[in-house]
Amino acid sequence: MGTATAVDDLNDDSIGISVNGGVITVSGADNVAIYNVAGALVSTAPVTRLPRGIYIVVADGSSHKIVID
């Protein structure tokens, strides 16, 4: 699992998204959905371990691009 990450378009100060060791952690959101680049839903949990790739995290309706490499 990679540890390098990028978070794009994170504008909402009340929502926190972090990635460490391939684990995406979303805080401050009531609703979380994580999609792969093909658009398939991969998780609705606020803490999710994922393999390398690009993911879209939708937290309370706001989308954020996450890169795990």
PDB file of N, CA, C, O and CB in Angstrom:
ATOM      1  N   MET A   1       0.836  -1.174   0.000  1.00  0.00           N
ATOM      2  CA  MET A   1       0.000   0.000   0.000  1.00  0.00           C
ATOM      3  C   MET A   1       0.883   1.241   0.000  1.00  0.00           C
ATOM      4  O   MET A   1       1.850   1.333   0.756  1.00  0.00           O
ATOM      5  CB  MET A   1      -0.952  -0.004   1.208  1.00  0.00           C
ATOM      6  N   GLY A   2       0.542   2.170  -0.840  1.00  0.00           N
ATOM      7  CA  GLY A   2       1.299   3.407  -0.897  1.00  0.00           C
ATOM      8  C   GLY A   2       0.915   4.358   0.212  1.00  0.00           C
ATOM      9  O   GLY A   2      -0.140   4.220   0.832  1.00  0.00           O
ATOM     10  N   THR A   3       1.773   5.313   0.454  1.00  0.00           N
ATOM     11  CA  THR A   3       1.468   6.301   1.477  1.00  0.00           C
ATOM     12  C   THR A   3       1.392   7.703   0.907  1.00  0.00           C
ATOM     13  O   THR A   3       0.875   8.598   1.577  1.00  0.00           O
ATOM     14  CB  THR A   3       2.501   6.250   2.571  1.00  0.00           C
ATOM     15  N   ALA A   4       1.885   7.934  -0.305  1.00  0.00           N
ATOM     16  CA  ALA A   4       1.823   9.267  -0.897  1.00  0.00           C
ATOM     17  C   ALA A   4       0.391   9.546  -1.323  1.00  0.00           C
ATOM     18  O   ALA A   4      -0.273   8.682  -1.896  1.00  0.00           O
ATOM     19  CB  ALA A   4       2.796   9.394  -2.105  1.00  0.00           C
ATOM     20  N   THR A   5      -0.077  10.740  -1.046  1.00  0.00           N
ATOM     21  CA  THR A   5      -1.465  11.062  -1.335  1.00  0.00           C
ATOM     22  C   THR A   5      -1.600  12.483  -1.841  1.00  0.00           C
ATOM     23  O   THR A   5      -0.718  13.321  -1.653  1.00  0.00           O
ATOM     24  CB  THR A   5      -2.325  10.862  -0.103  1.00  0.00           C
ATOM     25  N   ALA A   6      -2.699  12.726  -2.472  1.00  0.00           N
ATOM     26  CA  ALA A   6      -3.059  14.087  -2.863  1.00  0.00           C
ATOM     27  C   ALA A   6      -4.543  14.256  -2.611  1.00  0.00           C
ATOM     28  O   ALA A   6      -5.328  13.349  -2.888  1.00  0.00           O
ATOM     29  CB  ALA A   6      -2.699  14.379  -4.363  1.00  0.00           C
ATOM     30  N   VAL A   7      -4.928  15.380  -2.101  1.00  0.00           N
ATOM     31  CA  VAL A   7      -6.335  15.691  -1.879  1.00  0.00           C
ATOM     32  C   VAL A   7      -6.625  16.979  -2.624  1.00  0.00           C
ATOM     33  O   VAL A   7      -6.006  18.010  -2.361  1.00  0.00           O
ATOM     34  CB  VAL A   7      -6.676  15.819  -0.347  1.00  0.00           C
ATOM     35  N   ASP A   8      -7.568  16.919  -3.554  1.00  0.00           N
ATOM     36  CA  ASP A   8      -7.937  18.085  -4.341  1.00  0.00           C
ATOM     37  C   ASP A   8      -9.316  18.590  -3.940  1.00  0.00           C
ATOM     38  O   ASP A   8     -10.173  17.811  -3.522  1.00  0.00           O
ATOM     39  CB  ASP A   8      -7.905  17.756  -5.832  1.00  0.00           C
ATOM     40  N   ASP A   9      -9.522  19.869  -4.067  1.00  0.00           N
ATOM     41  CA  ASP A   9     -10.829  20.512  -3.903  1.00  0.00           C
ATOM     42  C   ASP A   9     -11.406  20.351  -2.513  1.00  0.00           C
ATOM     43  O   ASP A   9     -12.621  20.226  -2.365  1.00  0.00           O
ATOM     44  CB  ASP A   9     -11.796  19.961  -4.901  1.00  0.00           C
ATOM     45  N   LEU A  10     -10.578  20.351  -1.505  1.00  0.00           N
ATOM     46  CA  LEU A  10     -11.068  20.241  -0.137  1.00  0.00           C
ATOM     47  C   LEU A  10     -11.326  21.646   0.393  1.00  0.00           C
ATOM     48  O   LEU A  10     -10.420  22.303   0.906  1.00  0.00           O
ATOM     49  CB  LEU A  10     -10.052  19.473   0.771  1.00  0.00           C
ATOM     50  N   ASN A  11     -12.572  22.101   0.263  1.00  0.00           N
ATOM     51  CA  ASN A  11     -12.927  23.477   0.599  1.00  0.00           C
ATOM     52  C   ASN A  11     -13.631  23.602   1.940  1.00  0.00           C
ATOM     53  O   ASN A  11     -13.554  24.654   2.574  1.00  0.00           O
ATOM     54  CB  ASN A  11     -13.800  24.052  -0.474  1.00  0.00           C
ATOM     55  N   ASP A  12     -14.299  22.581   2.378  1.00  0.00           N
ATOM     56  CA  ASP A  12     -15.106  22.641   3.587  1.00  0.00           C
ATOM     57  C   ASP A  12     -14.234  22.375   4.806  1.00  0.00           C
ATOM     58  O   ASP A  12     -13.730  21.265   4.977  1.00  0.00           O
ATOM     59  CB  ASP A  12     -16.267  21.631   3.520  1.00  0.00           C
ATOM     60  N   ASP A  13     -14.053  23.379   5.652  1.00  0.00           N
ATOM     61  CA  ASP A  13     -13.203  23.241   6.835  1.00  0.00           C
ATOM     62  C   ASP A  13     -13.749  22.248   7.852  1.00  0.00           C
ATOM     63  O   ASP A  13     -12.992  21.735   8.676  1.00  0.00           O
ATOM     64  CB  ASP A  13     -13.027  24.578   7.492  1.00  0.00           C
ATOM     65  N   SER A  14     -15.051  21.967   7.809  1.00  0.00           N
ATOM     66  CA  SER A  14     -15.634  21.059   8.785  1.00  0.00           C
ATOM     67  C   SER A  14     -15.427  19.596   8.406  1.00  0.00           C
ATOM     68  O   SER A  14     -15.626  18.718   9.245  1.00  0.00           O
ATOM     69  CB  SER A  14     -17.111  21.345   8.938  1.00  0.00           C
ATOM     70  N   ILE A  15     -15.033  19.310   7.169  1.00  0.00           N
ATOM     71  CA  ILE A  15     -14.790  17.955   6.711  1.00  0.00           C
ATOM     72  C   ILE A  15     -13.290  17.745   6.600  1.00  0.00           C
ATOM     73  O   ILE A  15     -12.588  18.538   5.971  1.00  0.00           O
ATOM     74  CB  ILE A  15     -15.496  17.682   5.356  1.00  0.00           C
ATOM     75  N   GLY A  16     -12.805  16.682   7.209  1.00  0.00           N
ATOM     76  CA  GLY A  16     -11.388  16.355   7.135  1.00  0.00           C
ATOM     77  C   GLY A  16     -11.194  15.033   6.421  1.00  0.00           C
ATOM     78  O   GLY A  16     -11.860  14.050   6.744  1.00  0.00           O
ATOM     79  N   ILE A  17     -10.285  14.999   5.451  1.00  0.00           N
ATOM     80  CA  ILE A  17      -9.958  13.769   4.750  1.00  0.00           C
ATOM     81  C   ILE A  17      -8.454  13.599   4.826  1.00  0.00           C
ATOM     82  O   ILE A  17      -7.694  14.493   4.453  1.00  0.00           O
ATOM     83  CB  ILE A  17     -10.462  13.791   3.266  1.00  0.00           C
ATOM     84  N   SER A  18      -8.030  12.433   5.316  1.00  0.00           N
ATOM     85  CA  SER A  18      -6.600  12.156   5.381  1.00  0.00           C
ATOM     86  C   SER A  18      -6.349  10.746   4.865  1.00  0.00           C
ATOM     87  O   SER A  18      -7.232   9.888   4.881  1.00  0.00           O
ATOM     88  CB  SER A  18      -6.060  12.321   6.831  1.00  0.00           C
ATOM     89  N   VAL A  19      -5.121  10.534   4.407  1.00  0.00           N
ATOM     90  CA  VAL A  19      -4.721   9.214   3.926  1.00  0.00           C
ATOM     91  C   VAL A  19      -3.374   8.883   4.539  1.00  0.00           C
ATOM     92  O   VAL A  19      -2.439   9.684   4.499  1.00  0.00           O
ATOM     93  CB  VAL A  19      -4.658   9.165   2.361  1.00  0.00           C
ATOM     94  N   ASN A  20      -3.291   7.694   5.104  1.00  0.00           N
ATOM     95  CA  ASN A  20      -2.039   7.253   5.712  1.00  0.00           C
ATOM     96  C   ASN A  20      -1.923   5.747   5.500  1.00  0.00           C
ATOM     97  O   ASN A  20      -2.769   4.984   5.965  1.00  0.00           O
ATOM     98  CB  ASN A  20      -1.979   7.619   7.240  1.00  0.00           C
ATOM     99  N   GLY A  21      -0.877   5.322   4.798  1.00  0.00           N
ATOM    100  CA  GLY A  21      -0.660   3.900   4.575  1.00  0.00           C
ATOM    101  C   GLY A  21      -1.766   3.225   3.807  1.00  0.00           C
ATOM    102  O   GLY A  21      -2.038   2.046   4.036  1.00  0.00           O
ATOM    103  N   GLY A  22      -2.416   3.933   2.901  1.00  0.00           N
ATOM    104  CA  GLY A  22      -3.494   3.354   2.116  1.00  0.00           C
ATOM    105  C   GLY A  22      -4.846   3.371   2.803  1.00  0.00           C
ATOM    106  O   GLY A  22      -5.807   2.802   2.286  1.00  0.00           O
ATOM    107  N   VAL A  23      -4.937   4.008   3.952  1.00  0.00           N
ATOM    108  CA  VAL A  23      -6.206   4.112   4.679  1.00  0.00           C
ATOM    109  C   VAL A  23      -6.743   5.529   4.537  1.00  0.00           C
ATOM    110  O   VAL A  23      -6.090   6.494   4.935  1.00  0.00           O
ATOM    111  CB  VAL A  23      -6.028   3.738   6.186  1.00  0.00           C
ATOM    112  N   ILE A  24      -7.936   5.647   3.966  1.00  0.00           N
ATOM    113  CA  ILE A  24      -8.615   6.940   3.845  1.00  0.00           C
ATOM    114  C   ILE A  24      -9.492   7.114   5.073  1.00  0.00           C
ATOM    115  O   ILE A  24     -10.295   6.239   5.399  1.00  0.00           O
ATOM    116  CB  ILE A  24      -9.464   7.033   2.521  1.00  0.00           C
ATOM    117  N   THR A  25      -9.340   8.241   5.754  1.00  0.00           N
ATOM    118  CA  THR A  25     -10.142   8.556   6.926  1.00  0.00           C
ATOM    119  C   THR A  25     -10.888   9.865   6.669  1.00  0.00           C
ATOM    120  O   THR A  25     -10.283  10.888   6.351  1.00  0.00           O
ATOM    121  CB  THR A  25      -9.253   8.658   8.204  1.00  0.00           C
ATOM    122  N   VAL A  26     -12.207   9.813   6.813  1.00  0.00           N
ATOM    123  CA  VAL A  26     -13.046  10.998   6.619  1.00  0.00           C
ATOM    124  C   VAL A  26     -13.662  11.354   7.962  1.00  0.00           C
ATOM    125  O   VAL A  26     -14.287  10.513   8.608  1.00  0.00           O
ATOM    126  CB  VAL A  26     -14.158  10.751   5.532  1.00  0.00           C
ATOM    127  N   SER A  27     -13.484  12.603   8.380  1.00  0.00           N
ATOM    128  CA  SER A  27     -14.079  13.044   9.643  1.00  0.00           C
ATOM    129  C   SER A  27     -14.942  14.276   9.394  1.00  0.00           C
ATOM    130  O   SER A  27     -14.706  15.033   8.453  1.00  0.00           O
ATOM    131  CB  SER A  27     -12.980  13.350  10.701  1.00  0.00           C
ATOM    132  N   GLY A  28     -15.926  14.464  10.234  1.00  0.00           N
ATOM    133  CA  GLY A  28     -16.785  15.636  10.150  1.00  0.00           C
ATOM    134  C   GLY A  28     -17.882  15.532   9.113  1.00  0.00           C
ATOM    135  O   GLY A  28     -18.512  16.540   8.790  1.00  0.00           O
ATOM    136  N   ALA A  29     -18.133  14.338   8.575  1.00  0.00           N
ATOM    137  CA  ALA A  29     -19.188  14.159   7.567  1.00  0.00           C
ATOM    138  C   ALA A  29     -20.179  13.102   8.053  1.00  0.00           C
ATOM    139  O   ALA A  29     -19.786  12.071   8.598  1.00  0.00           O
ATOM    140  CB  ALA A  29     -18.580  13.749   6.186  1.00  0.00           C
ATOM    141  N   ASP A  30     -21.454  13.371   7.850  1.00  0.00           N
ATOM    142  CA  ASP A  30     -22.483  12.400   8.213  1.00  0.00           C
ATOM    143  C   ASP A  30     -22.618  11.296   7.171  1.00  0.00           C
ATOM    144  O   ASP A  30     -22.913  10.150   7.510  1.00  0.00           O
ATOM    145  CB  ASP A  30     -23.819  13.098   8.397  1.00  0.00           C
ATOM    146  N   ASN A  31     -22.401  11.642   5.900  1.00  0.00           N
ATOM    147  CA  ASN A  31     -22.548  10.687   4.810  1.00  0.00           C
ATOM    148  C   ASN A  31     -21.254  10.628   4.010  1.00  0.00           C
ATOM    149  O   ASN A  31     -20.733  11.655   3.576  1.00  0.00           O
ATOM    150  CB  ASN A  31     -23.738  11.067   3.897  1.00  0.00           C
ATOM    151  N   VAL A  32     -20.739   9.411   3.819  1.00  0.00           N
ATOM    152  CA  VAL A  32     -19.494   9.202   3.087  1.00  0.00           C
ATOM    153  C   VAL A  32     -19.717   8.135   2.028  1.00  0.00           C
ATOM    154  O   VAL A  32     -20.329   7.100   2.297  1.00  0.00           O
ATOM    155  CB  VAL A  32     -18.340   8.797   4.046  1.00  0.00           C
ATOM    156  N   ALA A  33     -19.223   8.387   0.831  1.00  0.00           N
ATOM    157  CA  ALA A  33     -19.220   7.387  -0.236  1.00  0.00           C
ATOM    158  C   ALA A  33     -17.886   7.516  -0.968  1.00  0.00           C
ATOM    159  O   ALA A  33     -17.462   8.618  -1.316  1.00  0.00           O
ATOM    160  CB  ALA A  33     -20.445   7.577  -1.224  1.00  0.00           C
ATOM    161  N   ILE A  34     -17.238   6.389  -1.194  1.00  0.00           N
ATOM    162  CA  ILE A  34     -15.960   6.380  -1.899  1.00  0.00           C
ATOM    163  C   ILE A  34     -16.134   5.577  -3.175  1.00  0.00           C
ATOM    164  O   ILE A  34     -16.594   4.435  -3.148  1.00  0.00           O
ATOM    165  CB  ILE A  34     -14.818   5.787  -1.010  1.00  0.00           C
ATOM    166  N   TYR A  35     -15.759   6.191  -4.302  1.00  0.00           N
ATOM    167  CA  TYR A  35     -15.898   5.574  -5.618  1.00  0.00           C
ATOM    168  C   TYR A  35     -14.534   5.421  -6.264  1.00  0.00           C
ATOM    169  O   TYR A  35     -13.638   6.230  -6.019  1.00  0.00           O
ATOM    170  CB  TYR A  35     -16.829   6.405  -6.518  1.00  0.00           C
ATOM    171  N   ASN A  36     -14.361   4.378  -7.100  1.00  0.00           N
ATOM    172  CA  ASN A  36     -13.145   4.286  -7.899  1.00  0.00           C
ATOM    173  C   ASN A  36     -13.345   5.112  -9.165  1.00  0.00           C
ATOM    174  O   ASN A  36     -14.426   5.658  -9.383  1.00  0.00           O
ATOM    175  CB  ASN A  36     -12.799   2.798  -8.243  1.00  0.00           C
ATOM    176  N   VAL A  37     -12.310   5.209 -10.003  1.00  0.00           N
ATOM    177  CA  VAL A  37     -12.404   6.069 -11.189  1.00  0.00           C
ATOM    178  C   VAL A  37     -13.390   5.543 -12.217  1.00  0.00           C
ATOM    179  O   VAL A  37     -13.823   6.292 -13.092  1.00  0.00           O
ATOM    180  CB  VAL A  37     -11.046   6.217 -11.829  1.00  0.00           C
ATOM    181  N   ALA A  38     -13.754   4.269 -12.130  1.00  0.00           N
ATOM    182  CA  ALA A  38     -14.760   3.711 -13.032  1.00  0.00           C
ATOM    183  C   ALA A  38     -16.181   4.039 -12.570  1.00  0.00           C
ATOM    184  O   ALA A  38     -17.153   3.740 -13.264  1.00  0.00           O
ATOM    185  CB  ALA A  38     -14.586   2.200 -13.138  1.00  0.00           C
ATOM    186  N   GLY A  39     -16.289   4.659 -11.391  1.00  0.00           N
ATOM    187  CA  GLY A  39     -17.596   5.045 -10.876  1.00  0.00           C
ATOM    188  C   GLY A  39     -18.248   4.022  -9.964  1.00  0.00           C
ATOM    189  O   GLY A  39     -19.386   4.213  -9.535  1.00  0.00           O
ATOM    190  N   ALA A  40     -17.541   2.935  -9.662  1.00  0.00           N
ATOM    191  CA  ALA A  40     -18.105   1.910  -8.782  1.00  0.00           C
ATOM    192  C   ALA A  40     -17.941   2.314  -7.316  1.00  0.00           C
ATOM    193  O   ALA A  40     -16.871   2.765  -6.906  1.00  0.00           O
ATOM    194  CB  ALA A  40     -17.430   0.545  -9.041  1.00  0.00           C
ATOM    195  N   LEU A  41     -18.989   2.152  -6.546  1.00  0.00           N
ATOM    196  CA  LEU A  41     -18.939   2.428  -5.114  1.00  0.00           C
ATOM    197  C   LEU A  41     -18.066   1.372  -4.446  1.00  0.00           C
ATOM    198  O   LEU A  41     -18.316   0.176  -4.594  1.00  0.00           O
ATOM    199  CB  LEU A  41     -20.370   2.446  -4.490  1.00  0.00           C
ATOM    200  N   VAL A  42     -17.042   1.808  -3.712  1.00  0.00           N
ATOM    201  CA  VAL A  42     -16.150   0.858  -3.037  1.00  0.00           C
ATOM    202  C   VAL A  42     -16.317   0.865  -1.526  1.00  0.00           C
ATOM    203  O   VAL A  42     -15.929  -0.097  -0.862  1.00  0.00           O
ATOM    204  CB  VAL A  42     -14.713   1.166  -3.382  1.00  0.00           C
ATOM    205  N   SER A  43     -16.893   1.938  -0.961  1.00  0.00           N
ATOM    206  CA  SER A  43     -17.084   1.969   0.495  1.00  0.00           C
ATOM    207  C   SER A  43     -18.008   3.113   0.887  1.00  0.00           C
ATOM    208  O   SER A  43     -18.096   4.135   0.207  1.00  0.00           O
ATOM    209  CB  SER A  43     -15.730   2.108   1.221  1.00  0.00           C
ATOM    210  N   THR A  44     -18.689   2.905   2.002  1.00  0.00           N
ATOM    211  CA  THR A  44     -19.456   3.985   2.636  1.00  0.00           C
ATOM    212  C   THR A  44     -18.984   4.201   4.071  1.00  0.00           C
ATOM    213  O   THR A  44     -19.618   4.922   4.841  1.00  0.00           O
ATOM    214  CB  THR A  44     -20.971   3.665   2.614  1.00  0.00           C
ATOM    215  N   ALA A  45     -17.872   3.572   4.419  1.00  0.00           N
ATOM    216  CA  ALA A  45     -17.321   3.688   5.771  1.00  0.00           C
ATOM    217  C   ALA A  45     -16.418   4.911   5.873  1.00  0.00           C
ATOM    218  O   ALA A  45     -15.761   5.271   4.895  1.00  0.00           O
ATOM    219  CB  ALA A  45     -16.539   2.413   6.151  1.00  0.00           C
ATOM    220  N   PRO A  46     -16.371   5.556   7.032  1.00  0.00           N
ATOM    221  CA  PRO A  46     -15.501   6.723   7.191  1.00  0.00           C
ATOM    222  C   PRO A  46     -14.017   6.375   7.283  1.00  0.00           C
ATOM    223  O   PRO A  46     -13.168   7.253   7.126  1.00  0.00           O
ATOM    224  CB  PRO A  46     -15.905   7.485   8.418  1.00  0.00           C
ATOM    225  N   VAL A  47     -13.692   5.101   7.536  1.00  0.00           N
ATOM    226  CA  VAL A  47     -12.293   4.641   7.545  1.00  0.00           C
ATOM    227  C   VAL A  47     -12.225   3.420   6.635  1.00  0.00           C
ATOM    228  O   VAL A  47     -12.871   2.403   6.887  1.00  0.00           O
ATOM    229  CB  VAL A  47     -11.784   4.298   9.019  1.00  0.00           C
ATOM    230  N   THR A  48     -11.418   3.539   5.557  1.00  0.00           N
ATOM    231  CA  THR A  48     -11.367   2.484   4.549  1.00  0.00           C
ATOM    232  C   THR A  48      -9.948   2.282   4.050  1.00  0.00           C
ATOM    233  O   THR A  48      -9.278   3.246   3.678  1.00  0.00           O
ATOM    234  CB  THR A  48     -12.294   2.812   3.379  1.00  0.00           C
ATOM    235  N   ARG A  49      -9.482   1.034   4.039  1.00  0.00           N
ATOM    236  CA  ARG A  49      -8.172   0.695   3.461  1.00  0.00           C
ATOM    237  C   ARG A  49      -8.400   0.349   1.992  1.00  0.00           C
ATOM    238  O   ARG A  49      -9.262  -0.464   1.658  1.00  0.00           O
ATOM    239  CB  ARG A  49      -7.479  -0.508   4.235  1.00  0.00           C
ATOM    240  N   LEU A  50      -7.600   0.990   1.108  1.00  0.00           N
ATOM    241  CA  LEU A  50      -7.739   0.779  -0.325  1.00  0.00           C
ATOM    242  C   LEU A  50      -6.377   0.589  -0.977  1.00  0.00           C
ATOM    243  O   LEU A  50      -5.368   1.074  -0.466  1.00  0.00           O
ATOM    244  CB  LEU A  50      -8.476   1.953  -0.970  1.00  0.00           C
ATOM    245  N   PRO A  51      -6.346  -0.124  -2.118  1.00  0.00           N
ATOM    246  CA  PRO A  51      -5.089  -0.259  -2.853  1.00  0.00           C
ATOM    247  C   PRO A  51      -4.759   1.021  -3.612  1.00  0.00           C
ATOM    248  O   PRO A  51      -5.554   1.960  -3.642  1.00  0.00           O
ATOM    249  CB  PRO A  51      -5.162  -1.443  -3.822  1.00  0.00           C
ATOM    250  N   ARG A  52      -3.590   1.046  -4.219  1.00  0.00           N
ATOM    251  CA  ARG A  52      -3.182   2.201  -5.021  1.00  0.00           C
ATOM    252  C   ARG A  52      -4.249   2.531  -6.043  1.00  0.00           C
ATOM    253  O   ARG A  52      -4.897   1.644  -6.598  1.00  0.00           O
ATOM    254  CB  ARG A  52      -1.840   1.936  -5.719  1.00  0.00           C
ATOM    255  N   GLY A  53      -4.420   3.819  -6.284  1.00  0.00           N
ATOM    256  CA  GLY A  53      -5.386   4.239  -7.288  1.00  0.00           C
ATOM    257  C   GLY A  53      -5.880   5.639  -7.034  1.00  0.00           C
ATOM    258  O   GLY A  53      -5.425   6.333  -6.125  1.00  0.00           O
ATOM    259  N   ILE A  54      -6.827   6.036  -7.866  1.00  0.00           N
ATOM    260  CA  ILE A  54      -7.481   7.335  -7.750  1.00  0.00           C
ATOM    261  C   ILE A  54      -8.917   7.080  -7.313  1.00  0.00           C
ATOM    262  O   ILE A  54      -9.608   6.227  -7.872  1.00  0.00           O
ATOM    263  CB  ILE A  54      -7.425   8.141  -9.106  1.00  0.00           C
ATOM    264  N   TYR A  55      -9.347   7.816  -6.325  1.00  0.00           N
ATOM    265  CA  TYR A  55     -10.679   7.635  -5.763  1.00  0.00           C
ATOM    266  C   TYR A  55     -11.379   8.984  -5.645  1.00  0.00           C
ATOM    267  O   TYR A  55     -10.737  10.028  -5.532  1.00  0.00           O
ATOM    268  CB  TYR A  55     -10.602   6.941  -4.387  1.00  0.00           C
ATOM    269  N   ILE A  56     -12.688   8.941  -5.672  1.00  0.00           N
ATOM    270  CA  ILE A  56     -13.511  10.119  -5.429  1.00  0.00           C
ATOM    271  C   ILE A  56     -14.244   9.886  -4.119  1.00  0.00           C
ATOM    272  O   ILE A  56     -15.007   8.930  -3.980  1.00  0.00           O
ATOM    273  CB  ILE A  56     -14.516  10.389  -6.615  1.00  0.00           C
ATOM    274  N   VAL A  57     -14.002  10.774  -3.160  1.00  0.00           N
ATOM    275  CA  VAL A  57     -14.683  10.703  -1.876  1.00  0.00           C
ATOM    276  C   VAL A  57     -15.770  11.764  -1.879  1.00  0.00           C
ATOM    277  O   VAL A  57     -15.497  12.947  -2.079  1.00  0.00           O
ATOM    278  CB  VAL A  57     -13.689  10.904  -0.678  1.00  0.00           C
ATOM    279  N   VAL A  58     -17.006  11.331  -1.657  1.00  0.00           N
ATOM    280  CA  VAL A  58     -18.123  12.262  -1.546  1.00  0.00           C
ATOM    281  C   VAL A  58     -18.508  12.301  -0.069  1.00  0.00           C
ATOM    282  O   VAL A  58     -19.000  11.319   0.487  1.00  0.00           O
ATOM    283  CB  VAL A  58     -19.349  11.833  -2.464  1.00  0.00           C
ATOM    284  N   ALA A  59     -18.276  13.453   0.550  1.00  0.00           N
ATOM    285  CA  ALA A  59     -18.551  13.634   1.971  1.00  0.00           C
ATOM    286  C   ALA A  59     -19.599  14.724   2.115  1.00  0.00           C
ATOM    287  O   ALA A  59     -19.351  15.889   1.806  1.00  0.00           O
ATOM    288  CB  ALA A  59     -17.253  13.993   2.764  1.00  0.00           C
ATOM    289  N   ASP A  60     -20.776  14.330   2.589  1.00  0.00           N
ATOM    290  CA  ASP A  60     -21.902  15.258   2.729  1.00  0.00           C
ATOM    291  C   ASP A  60     -22.155  16.036   1.442  1.00  0.00           C
ATOM    292  O   ASP A  60     -22.411  17.240   1.476  1.00  0.00           O
ATOM    293  CB  ASP A  60     -21.645  16.229   3.879  1.00  0.00           C
ATOM    294  N   GLY A  61     -22.083  15.343   0.308  1.00  0.00           N
ATOM    295  CA  GLY A  61     -22.407  15.950  -0.988  1.00  0.00           C
ATOM    296  C   GLY A  61     -21.268  16.688  -1.656  1.00  0.00           C
ATOM    297  O   GLY A  61     -21.427  17.136  -2.792  1.00  0.00           O
ATOM    298  N   SER A  62     -20.123  16.834  -1.006  1.00  0.00           N
ATOM    299  CA  SER A  62     -18.975  17.525  -1.561  1.00  0.00           C
ATOM    300  C   SER A  62     -17.951  16.479  -2.028  1.00  0.00           C
ATOM    301  O   SER A  62     -17.576  15.595  -1.258  1.00  0.00           O
ATOM    302  CB  SER A  62     -18.350  18.502  -0.513  1.00  0.00           C
ATOM    303  N   SER A  63     -17.496  16.579  -3.291  1.00  0.00           N
ATOM    304  CA  SER A  63     -16.592  15.561  -3.816  1.00  0.00           C
ATOM    305  C   SER A  63     -15.141  16.005  -3.744  1.00  0.00           C
ATOM    306  O   SER A  63     -14.827  17.187  -3.886  1.00  0.00           O
ATOM    307  CB  SER A  63     -16.956  15.225  -5.247  1.00  0.00           C
ATOM    308  N   HIS A  64     -14.258  15.029  -3.519  1.00  0.00           N
ATOM    309  CA  HIS A  64     -12.823  15.270  -3.355  1.00  0.00           C
ATOM    310  C   HIS A  64     -12.061  14.149  -4.044  1.00  0.00           C
ATOM    311  O   HIS A  64     -12.390  12.975  -3.870  1.00  0.00           O
ATOM    312  CB  HIS A  64     -12.431  15.365  -1.846  1.00  0.00           C
ATOM    313  N   LYS A  65     -11.052  14.498  -4.819  1.00  0.00           N
ATOM    314  CA  LYS A  65     -10.227  13.489  -5.488  1.00  0.00           C
ATOM    315  C   LYS A  65      -9.084  13.090  -4.561  1.00  0.00           C
ATOM    316  O   LYS A  65      -8.390  13.941  -4.006  1.00  0.00           O
ATOM    317  CB  LYS A  65      -9.675  14.023  -6.849  1.00  0.00           C
ATOM    318  N   ILE A  66      -8.903  11.783  -4.404  1.00  0.00           N
ATOM    319  CA  ILE A  66      -7.850  11.232  -3.565  1.00  0.00           C
ATOM    320  C   ILE A  66      -6.962  10.345  -4.428  1.00  0.00           C
ATOM    321  O   ILE A  66      -7.457   9.515  -5.190  1.00  0.00           O
ATOM    322  CB  ILE A  66      -8.443  10.434  -2.362  1.00  0.00           C
ATOM    323  N   VAL A  67      -5.658  10.521  -4.307  1.00  0.00           N
ATOM    324  CA  VAL A  67      -4.715   9.672  -5.035  1.00  0.00           C
ATOM    325  C   VAL A  67      -3.879   8.914  -4.015  1.00  0.00           C
ATOM    326  O   VAL A  67      -3.253   9.513  -3.141  1.00  0.00           O
ATOM    327  CB  VAL A  67      -3.806  10.514  -5.997  1.00  0.00           C
ATOM    328  N   ILE A  68      -3.874   7.587  -4.137  1.00  0.00           N
ATOM    329  CA  ILE A  68      -3.027   6.742  -3.301  1.00  0.00           C
ATOM    330  C   ILE A  68      -2.006   6.111  -4.243  1.00  0.00           C
ATOM    331  O   ILE A  68      -2.370   5.359  -5.146  1.00  0.00           O
ATOM    332  CB  ILE A  68      -3.868   5.642  -2.509  1.00  0.00           C
ATOM    333  N   ASP A  69      -0.730   6.419  -4.029  1.00  0.00           N
ATOM    334  CA  ASP A  69       0.307   5.816  -4.890  1.00  0.00           C
ATOM    335  C   ASP A  69       1.471   5.279  -4.107  1.00  0.00           C
ATOM    336  O   ASP A  69       2.414   4.746  -4.690  1.00  0.00           O
ATOM    337  CB  ASP A  69       0.812   6.821  -5.888  1.00  0.00           C
TER     338      ASP A  69
END
